[in-house]
Amino acid sequence: MDLKEFYFQNIKESEYHHRFLNSVKKVNYTYNLFTGEEETQDYQFEIYDVEEAITKFKELCQPDVNFSPENKCWFYLITYYLNTLGYEIKEFPRILARPPAEPADFTYGEIRNRIIALGGDDNGTVRYATRRAFVAELTFMQKSCNIEVSDSINQKFIEISTRQASFNCMHTDEKIAEIANLIENMLKQDGKFITPEYEKVCCGFIDDTIVKNYRKQMQCFRHCTDEAIAERKTYSEEQKTFLVDYGLTIVKAIHELIK
């Protein structure tokens, strides 16, 4: 995954991480007195998955890391990515949501102060080995959604995802898009849409009309036109969380009825 593209595609002006937009845009540029601003670097910000993002974050927290523009960008992008996926660090619950503009304020200052508070210093000196051991033990936790996703349903999400992502590794907009995709995938058989007997498990709360309306309303999350992106932005984070939980309820009902 390209973290820069992930950032550009998902960042909103209202979000905390939006303040890093210019730094992310200009990371490959340098200023020359004679020619002005030029793109002189080709820094790439690729990761394979969440595990690799966490490993990279811990590397950035090592005591001998210098925060060049490239490393600053890594710090901004990884904190945004992990925060968007609902992760937090147990020892520093707010750092992914509200990282400092100067990463060293956290990687040196806050970590050092925490170690001292825990009695890990040597007469006020925090040794490199102590910091490395502390960083290695940082606990990354993902806040779970309210509706549990079974292994069999998660496997279906992996199969239809263009990047073979499990459900809990998706950001919120992606979850909604893939829920809509999975509903269509399960309902479309032999080129035609089936109508499950929703009343068997849904007690009248979900029917074919409701499912059709949900799929129709979620189309903006499946497409990347300017109109679709603008429509997505009209939803609050609270509304999106509801749409995820509601969509998963529909998915679970259909999965139960067609298995």
C-alpha positions in Angstrom: 0.0 0.0 0.0 1.2 3.5 -0.9 0.7 5.5 2.3 0.9 8.9 0.5 -2.0 7.9 -1.8 -3.9 6.6 1.2 -3.5 9.9 2.9 -4.4 12.0 -0.2 -7.5 9.9 -1.0 -8.9 10.0 2.6 -7.7 13.1 4.4 -10.3 15.7 5.2 -9.8 19.3 6.1 -11.5 18.8 9.4 -9.1 16.1 10.5 -6.1 16.7 12.8 -3.6 15.2 10.3 -4.7 17.7 7.6 -2.1 20.1 9.1 0.6 17.9 7.7 -0.7 18.1 4.1 1.9 20.5 2.8 4.8 18.6 4.3 3.5 15.4 2.7 3.0 17.1 -0.7 6.5 18.6 -0.7 8.5 15.8 0.8 10.3 15.1 -2.5 11.0 18.8 -3.3 13.9 21.0 -2.4 14.4 24.7 -2.8 17.2 26.0 -4.9 18.1 29.7 -4.8 18.5 29.9 -8.5 15.9 27.6 -9.9 13.3 27.7 -7.1 11.4 24.6 -5.9 12.4 21.3 -7.7 11.5 17.7 -7.3 14.8 16.2 -6.5 13.9 13.1 -4.4 11.9 10.0 -5.1 10.9 8.9 -1.6 8.5 6.0 -1.5 6.1 5.3 1.4 5.1 1.7 0.7 4.0 -0.8 3.3 2.7 -4.3 2.9 0.2 -4.4 5.8 -0.6 -3.1 9.3 2.1 -5.2 10.8 4.7 -3.6 8.6 3.4 -0.2 9.5 3.7 -0.9 13.2 7.3 -2.2 12.7 8.2 1.0 10.8 6.6 3.2 13.5 8.8 1.4 16.1 11.9 2.0 13.9 11.1 5.7 13.9 11.0 5.7 17.7 14.6 4.4 18.0 16.9 6.7 19.9 19.4 7.2 17.0 16.8 8.2 14.4 17.2 11.6 12.7 14.0 13.2 11.6 14.8 14.2 8.1 11.8 15.4 5.9 11.5 11.8 4.7 11.3 10.4 8.2 8.9 13.1 9.3 6.6 12.2 6.4 6.8 8.5 7.4 5.7 9.5 11.0 2.8 11.6 9.7 1.6 9.0 7.3 1.9 6.0 9.6 0.1 7.7 12.5 -2.7 8.8 10.1 -3.0 5.3 8.6 -3.1 3.5 11.9 -5.4 6.0 13.5 -7.8 5.7 10.5 -7.9 2.0 11.0 -8.8 2.5 14.6 -5.5 1.7 16.2 -4.1 3.2 19.4 -1.0 2.6 21.5 -1.9 1.4 25.0 0.9 3.3 26.6 0.2 6.5 24.6 -3.5 6.4 23.7 -3.6 9.8 21.9 -0.3 9.8 19.9 -1.7 8.2 16.7 -4.7 10.6 16.8 -2.7 13.7 17.6 0.9 13.3 16.7 3.2 16.4 17.3 4.5 18.4 14.3 8.0 17.6 15.6 8.1 13.7 15.9 11.0 13.9 18.3 8.8 15.6 20.8 7.2 12.1 21.1 10.0 9.7 20.1 12.5 11.4 22.4 10.6 13.6 24.9 7.5 11.7 25.8 9.1 8.2 25.6 12.0 9.4 27.8 9.7 11.0 30.3 7.6 7.9 30.6 10.6 5.7 31.2 11.8 8.0 33.9 8.3 8.0 35.5 8.5 4.2 35.5 11.9 4.3 37.2 13.8 3.0 34.2 16.4 5.8 34.2 19.9 5.7 35.6 20.2 8.8 37.8 18.3 10.8 35.2 19.9 9.2 32.2 17.8 7.0 29.9 20.1 4.6 28.1 19.6 3.7 24.5 19.2 0.0 25.3 16.4 0.9 27.8 14.6 3.0 25.2 14.9 0.3 22.6 13.4 -2.3 25.0 10.6 0.1 25.9 9.7 0.8 22.2 9.8 -2.9 21.4 7.1 -3.6 24.0 4.7 -0.8 22.9 1.2 -2.3 22.6 -0.9 -1.5 19.5 -4.6 -2.2 19.9 -7.4 -1.9 17.4 -10.7 -0.6 18.6 -13.2 -3.2 17.4 -16.4 -2.3 15.7 -19.6 -3.1 17.5 -20.6 -6.0 15.3 -18.4 -9.0 15.3 -17.2 -10.3 12.0 -17.0 -14.1 11.8 -14.1 -15.8 10.2 -16.2 -17.0 7.3 -17.5 -13.5 6.5 -14.1 -12.0 6.9 -12.8 -14.5 4.4 -15.4 -13.2 1.9 -14.2 -9.7 2.5 -10.6 -10.8 1.8 -11.7 -12.5 -1.4 -13.5 -9.5 -2.9 -11.0 -6.9 -1.7 -8.8 -5.6 -4.5 -5.9 -5.7 -2.0 -7.0 -8.9 -0.2 -7.5 -7.0 3.1 -9.3 -8.4 6.1 -12.2 -6.3 7.3 -10.5 -5.0 10.4 -7.6 -3.7 8.3 -9.8 -1.4 6.3 -10.5 2.2 7.0 -14.1 3.3 7.5 -14.9 4.4 4.0 -13.4 1.2 2.6 -15.4 -0.9 5.0 -18.6 0.7 3.8 -17.6 0.2 0.1 -16.7 -3.4 0.7 -19.9 -4.1 2.6 -21.9 -2.9 -0.4 -19.7 -5.0 -2.7 -20.2 -8.1 -0.5 -23.9 -7.7 -0.3 -24.0 -7.5 -4.1 -21.7 -10.5 -4.4 -23.8 -12.6 -2.2 -27.1 -11.7 -3.7 -26.0 -12.0 -7.4 -26.2 -15.6 -8.5 -25.9 -16.8 -12.1 -26.1 -13.2 -13.2 -29.4 -12.4 -11.4 -30.2 -11.0 -8.0 -31.9 -13.3 -5.6 -34.3 -12.2 -2.8 -33.6 -14.1 0.4 -36.5 -14.7 2.8 -35.4 -12.0 5.2 -38.4 -12.6 7.5 -36.9 -15.9 8.6 -34.1 -14.2 10.6 -34.8 -10.4 10.6 -38.1 -10.2 12.4 -39.4 -7.7 9.9 -36.6 -5.2 10.5 -34.7 -5.9 7.3 -36.4 -6.6 3.9 -35.5 -6.5 0.2 -36.5 -2.8 -0.1 -34.3 -1.8 2.9 -31.3 -3.8 1.4 -31.8 -2.1 -2.0 -31.9 1.3 -0.5 -28.8 0.7 1.6 -26.9 -0.5 -1.5 -28.1 2.5 -3.5 -27.2 5.0 -0.8 -23.7 3.5 -0.4 -22.8 3.8 -4.1 -20.8 7.0 -3.3 -18.3 4.9 -1.3 -17.8 2.5 -4.2 -16.8 5.2 -6.8 -14.2 7.9 -7.1 -15.9 10.5 -9.2 -15.9 14.1 -7.9 -19.6 13.8 -7.1 -19.2 10.6 -5.2 -16.3 12.0 -3.1 -18.3 15.1 -2.4 -21.3 13.0 -1.3 -19.1 10.9 1.1 -18.0 14.1 2.8 -21.6 14.8 3.8 -21.5 11.9 6.2 -20.2 12.4 9.8 -17.9 9.9 11.4 -20.7 8.9 13.7 -23.0 8.2 10.7 -20.3 6.2 9.0 -19.9 4.0 12.1 -23.6 3.4 12.1 -23.5 2.5 8.4 -20.7 0.0 9.0 -22.6 -1.7 11.9 -25.9 -1.6 10.0 -24.3 -3.0 6.8 -22.7 -5.8 8.8 -26.0 -6.7 10.2 -27.4 -7.0 6.7 -24.3 -9.0 5.6 -24.8 -11.4 8.5 -28.5 -11.9 7.7 -27.8 -12.7 4.1 -24.9 -14.9 4.9 -27.2 -16.9 7.3 -30.0 -17.2 4.7 -27.9 -18.3 1.7 -25.4 -20.7 3.3 
